[in-house]
């Protein structure tokens, strides 16, 4: 029972950080798992369906833009990862996390054995699966936010600092899901203040 954990959305100027935790079933392997960034959207979506159908357990966790601003993006990411693991229907024997840091689980001392694996999303199938679920979920959330705030192009840029997004930010100012602590948003918040 090994859970793979990864996140999506550390770099964007808007939206939550979303993490996923996945326990794969060795008896029902999912072919083609790799880092979500190396897959096209259609393939990611298909793999996400297959992961959800075949995994022993999976769960998602998120940290809001406000939590990113309050904690910093790294701590918010670890919080989202912790929330995902805590929502699993099965307690894993080992939690493998993409990167060089692991959640502290400080309210659950000794409950989880954790291991950080740099570039684990490229080499550890359960982490690759988590990467895919987190990315697919976050992209869907950003498309929903686009309907509320269509001027920023969230359906295309997913909150990342593209030229079009920066231009919209300068033109419209930040919206409710922008991360105020990120420099491009902070600049526009200050410049639009009375």
C-alpha positions as CSV (number, residue, x, y, z in Angstrom):
1,X,0.0,0.0,0.0
2,X,2.2,2.8,-1.3
3,X,0.6,6.2,-1.9
4,X,2.1,8.5,-4.5
5,X,1.5,12.2,-4.0
6,X,2.0,15.2,-6.3
7,X,0.6,18.6,-6.9
8,X,-0.4,21.0,-9.7
9,X,-0.5,24.7,-9.6
10,X,2.5,26.0,-7.7
11,X,3.6,28.5,-10.4
12,X,0.3,30.2,-11.5
13,X,-0.7,33.7,-10.4
14,X,-4.3,32.5,-9.7
15,X,-6.2,29.6,-8.4
16,X,-5.6,26.9,-5.8
17,X,-2.7,24.5,-5.5
18,X,-4.3,21.0,-6.0
19,X,-2.7,17.8,-4.8
20,X,-3.6,14.2,-5.3
21,X,-2.7,11.0,-3.5
22,X,-3.0,7.6,-5.3
23,X,-2.6,4.0,-4.2
24,X,-2.4,1.9,-7.4
25,X,-3.5,-1.7,-7.7
26,X,-0.7,-3.9,-8.9
27,X,-3.3,-6.3,-10.3
28,X,-4.8,-3.6,-12.4
29,X,-1.9,-1.6,-13.9
30,X,-2.4,1.6,-15.8
31,X,-0.3,1.8,-18.9
32,X,1.4,5.0,-20.1
33,X,1.8,6.8,-16.7
34,X,4.3,9.6,-16.7
35,X,4.6,13.2,-15.5
36,X,1.4,15.1,-16.4
37,X,3.4,17.9,-18.0
38,X,4.7,15.4,-20.6
39,X,1.2,14.4,-21.7
40,X,-1.4,16.2,-23.9
41,X,-4.7,17.2,-22.3
42,X,-6.7,14.5,-24.1
43,X,-4.3,11.7,-23.0
44,X,-4.2,13.1,-19.4
45,X,-8.0,13.1,-19.2
46,X,-8.2,9.5,-20.5
47,X,-5.5,8.4,-18.1
48,X,-7.2,10.2,-15.2
49,X,-10.4,8.2,-15.8
50,X,-8.4,4.9,-15.9
51,X,-6.6,5.8,-12.7
52,X,-9.8,6.6,-10.9
53,X,-11.4,3.3,-12.2
54,X,-8.4,1.0,-11.3
55,X,-6.7,2.5,-8.2
56,X,-7.2,1.0,-4.8
57,X,-7.8,4.5,-3.5
58,X,-7.3,8.1,-4.6
59,X,-8.1,11.5,-3.0
60,X,-7.6,15.2,-3.8
61,X,-6.7,18.1,-1.5
62,X,-6.3,21.8,-2.2
63,X,-4.9,25.0,-0.7
64,X,-6.8,28.1,-1.6
65,X,-5.2,31.3,-3.1
66,X,-5.7,32.9,0.3
67,X,-3.7,30.0,2.0
68,X,-1.0,30.4,-0.6
69,X,-0.8,34.1,0.3
70,X,-0.9,33.5,4.1
71,X,1.5,30.5,4.3
72,X,3.7,30.8,1.1
73,X,3.4,28.5,-1.9
74,X,5.6,25.7,-0.6
75,X,3.8,25.4,2.7
76,X,0.4,25.6,1.0
77,X,1.5,22.9,-1.4
78,X,2.5,20.6,1.6
79,X,-0.8,21.4,3.2
80,X,-2.7,20.4,0.0
81,X,-0.7,17.2,-0.1
82,X,-1.4,16.4,3.6
83,X,-5.1,17.0,3.0
84,X,-5.1,14.6,0.0
85,X,-3.4,11.8,2.0
86,X,-5.7,12.3,5.0
87,X,-8.7,11.9,2.6
88,X,-7.6,8.5,1.3
89,X,-10.1,5.7,2.2
90,X,-7.1,3.4,3.0
91,X,-4.1,4.3,5.1
92,X,-0.9,3.7,3.1
93,X,2.1,2.0,4.6
94,X,4.4,4.4,2.7
95,X,3.7,7.9,1.3
96,X,6.0,8.8,-1.6
97,X,6.0,12.5,-2.5
98,X,7.3,14.2,-5.6
99,X,10.1,16.7,-4.7
100,X,12.5,17.2,-1.8
101,X,10.0,17.9,1.0
102,X,7.2,16.0,2.6
103,X,4.1,17.1,4.5
104,X,4.6,17.1,8.3
105,X,1.4,15.4,9.3
106,X,2.0,17.2,12.6
107,X,-1.5,16.5,13.9
108,X,-1.0,12.8,13.1
109,X,2.5,11.9,14.5
110,X,3.8,8.5,13.5
111,X,0.8,7.7,11.3
112,X,2.7,7.9,8.0
113,X,6.1,6.8,6.8
114,X,7.1,9.4,4.1
115,X,9.7,9.6,1.4
116,X,10.6,12.5,-0.8
117,X,11.6,11.6,-4.4
118,X,13.0,14.3,-6.6
119,X,11.5,14.0,-10.1
120,X,9.4,11.1,-8.8
121,X,6.6,12.0,-11.2
122,X,8.9,10.7,-14.0
123,X,10.0,7.4,-12.4
124,X,7.4,6.3,-9.8
125,X,4.1,5.2,-11.3
126,X,1.9,6.1,-8.2
127,X,3.4,9.6,-8.2
128,X,2.9,9.9,-12.0
129,X,-0.8,8.9,-11.4
130,X,-1.1,11.6,-8.7
131,X,0.5,14.2,-11.0
132,X,-2.1,13.4,-13.6
133,X,-5.1,13.5,-11.3
134,X,-4.0,16.8,-9.7
135,X,-3.4,18.4,-13.1
136,X,-6.8,17.3,-14.5
137,X,-8.6,18.5,-11.4
138,X,-6.9,21.8,-11.3
139,X,-7.5,22.5,-15.0
140,X,-11.2,21.8,-14.6
141,X,-11.4,24.1,-11.7
142,X,-9.7,26.9,-13.7
143,X,-12.1,26.4,-16.6
144,X,-15.0,26.9,-14.1
145,X,-13.3,30.0,-12.7
146,X,-13.1,31.3,-16.3
147,X,-16.9,31.3,-16.5
148,X,-17.0,33.7,-13.5
149,X,-14.0,35.8,-14.6
150,X,-13.8,35.4,-18.4
151,X,-11.5,38.4,-18.9
152,X,-8.3,36.6,-17.7
153,X,-8.4,33.6,-20.1
154,X,-8.2,31.0,-17.3
155,X,-9.6,28.4,-19.7
156,X,-6.4,28.7,-21.7
157,X,-3.7,29.8,-19.3
158,X,-5.0,28.0,-16.2
159,X,-3.7,31.0,-14.2
160,X,-0.1,30.8,-15.4
161,X,1.6,34.2,-16.1
162,X,1.2,34.2,-19.9
163,X,1.5,37.5,-21.7
164,X,-2.3,37.6,-22.3
165,X,-2.9,37.0,-18.5
166,X,-0.5,39.7,-17.5
167,X,-2.1,42.1,-19.9
168,X,-5.6,41.2,-18.5
169,X,-4.3,41.7,-15.0
170,X,-3.0,45.2,-15.9
171,X,-6.3,46.0,-17.6
172,X,-8.7,44.6,-15.1
173,X,-6.8,44.3,-11.8
174,X,-6.8,41.1,-9.7
175,X,-9.9,39.0,-9.2
176,X,-11.0,36.9,-6.3
177,X,-8.7,34.0,-7.1
178,X,-5.5,35.9,-7.8
179,X,-2.6,35.2,-5.4
180,X,-1.9,38.7,-4.0
181,X,1.5,37.7,-2.6
182,X,2.9,36.9,-6.1
183,X,4.8,39.9,-7.6
184,X,2.9,40.5,-10.8
185,X,-0.4,40.5,-8.9
186,X,1.0,42.5,-6.0
187,X,2.2,45.2,-8.5
188,X,-1.3,45.5,-10.0
189,X,-3.0,45.5,-6.6
190,X,-0.7,48.4,-5.5
191,X,-1.1,50.3,-8.8
192,X,-4.9,50.0,-8.7
193,X,-5.2,51.2,-5.1
194,X,-6.9,54.6,-4.6
